[in-house]
Amino acid sequence: MKSAIHRKQLLSLAAFCTLGFATLAGTVTTAHAAQDDLELSLPEMNSERGKDLFTERGCVVCHAVNNVGGDIAPSLDASNMDQSRNPFEFFARMWRGADAMLQLQQADLGYQVDFSGQDLADIFAFTLDADMQERLTQSDLPDHIREIIDNGPSIPVE
């Protein structure tokens, strides 16, 4: 049962990445056997790599996990992710906050964070993996990311 649910989540993620992130360099491809029989090649989802990306790319500046990180955006603890276990909903929420995220990235990091389709798959896996999230500590944060969190956002957040 758990395997079927996991496969269904992966299929949803793959379909989303194919349709919604066509501009990103992703690893999801489609093959059309028939109109009703779409086969997808799925990226491997690695929650440990997602944890590293979450801290290194700066997601943790705004989003906390395991009480590590900022509090200016919703927590991404796995226990809070019931509504967003569907990757379409997860990335729709992310998309709705894109303008604010881009402004904060530019102000605090000095650049826009770039993600591949594989990066997004791994970060999504991390948001659902409570065991991996428990392993996240302050010591995982790069010094420049910790400094940004400690100083707060550079621009006002509504």
N, C-alpha and C positions, 0 to 999 in steps of 0.2 A: 504494500500500500504506500509506504513512504517513498519507495522507488518510483512508483507511478506519479505521485504528487511532484517529486523532484523533477522527473522528466517533463511533466506538464509545465512546470515553472521554467525549465530550460527552453522548451519550445516557445513559450510566450516571450521570453527574453530574446531568443533568436529572431523571432518574427518582428519584435519591436525594433531591434537593432537594424534589421534589414530595411524596414519601412521608415522608421523615424530618425535614424542616424546615418542615412545614406551618404552624407557629406563627410562622415568620419572614416578614417582608414580602419575598417573593421575586418574581422575574420569570419563573419557569418555569410554564407552563400546559400543560394536556393537552386534547386533543380526541379523542373516541372515535368512530372511523369504524366499527370492528368490534372484537369481543373480541380477535382475534388481530392486529389492525392498529392499534396505538396510535401516534399521531403526536404528537410533542412540539415545542413551540416552545422553542428553546434560548437561554440567555443568551449573549451574546458574552463570551468569556473573554479578559481583558486582563492579561497577566503583569506589565506595567509598573505598572498600577494596583495589582495584587496586591503588588508590591514596596513601593509606597508605603503600602498598608494594613498590611502586615507590620511595618513600622517605626513608623508613626504610631499604630497601635492597641495596640502593645506586645507582639505575638507574639514579637518579637526579644528581649524581656527573658528569656525562658526557652529559646527555640529559636534556635540559631545557623544561619546560612547563610553560606557563604564565609568561615568563621571570624569572622563578625561576630555578636555576640549572646551570650546567656547559655548556660550549660551544664547547667542543672538539668532540662532536658527533652531528648528526642531531637533531634539535628540534623535539619534539613529540607533538606539539600543534595540536589539533583536526583540525584546519583550514588547516594544512599542510598534513593531512593524506589521501587526496583523492586517491592517488595511492595505499595506503596501507590499504584501508578498507577491502580488501581481506586478511584474516588472513594468507593464504598461502604465499602471497607476503610479508606481514609484518614479518613473522618468517623466510622467506628466506633471507631477508635483515639482520635480527638479526644473522642468522647462518653465513652469509658471514663475519660478524664482530666479530665472536666468539673468534678467537685467540687474537685479540687486547683487547676485553672485559675481557677475562680471565687474561691476563697479567696485565691490569690496576686494576682489582679486587684484585689480589694477592699483587700488589705493594702498593695500597692505602688502602685497607681494611684489608689485611693480610690473606684473605681466598677467596675461590671461592663461589660466591653466588649460592644457590641452589633453584630451583623453581619446584613446582609441576605443574601438568597440570592445576589445579584449579587456582594457582597463575598466570600462563600465561594467562588464560582466563580473570581473573580480571584485569590484567595490560592492556591487549588488550582493554577491555571495557573502561578503563580510558583514553586510547589514543584517543578514539572516542567520549568522552563525554565532549563537550566544557563547559557545565555548571559546571561539577565537576572540570574541570581544572581551571576555574576562581576562585574556592575556595582555590586553592593551593597558599600558601604564604610562605615567608621565615620562619615564625614562625612554620611551619609544619616540618621543617628539624631538625632531631636529631643533637645535638651539634657536635658529631664526623663527621657527614656528612657535616655539614656547614663548619667545619674546613678544610676538604679535598678540598671542592670547593674553599674556600678562598685561600688555598696554591697552588692550581693547581695540575696537575697530577705529580706523582713521577717519571714517565718515559716519555721520549719524545714521542709525538704522531705525526704520519705522516699525 
